[in-house]
């Protein structure tokens, strides 16, 4: 059995586009406002994602 690489043109295009543009950092006050909304709605997953984005926006290390 030979192992052939499956072409995924959309994945390749997405990776190429992501590497061309620098990632915009979100504004921390907007993230905190969204975190407050997620907390009020008891959205644990959203709160976790927003906390990670806030850590990236402040250039802190994201850990587990």
Buried (B, 14 or more C-beta within 10 A) or exposed (E): EEEEEEEEEEEEEEEEEEEEEEEEEBEEEEBEEBBEEBEEEEBEEBBEBBBBBBBBBEEEEEEE
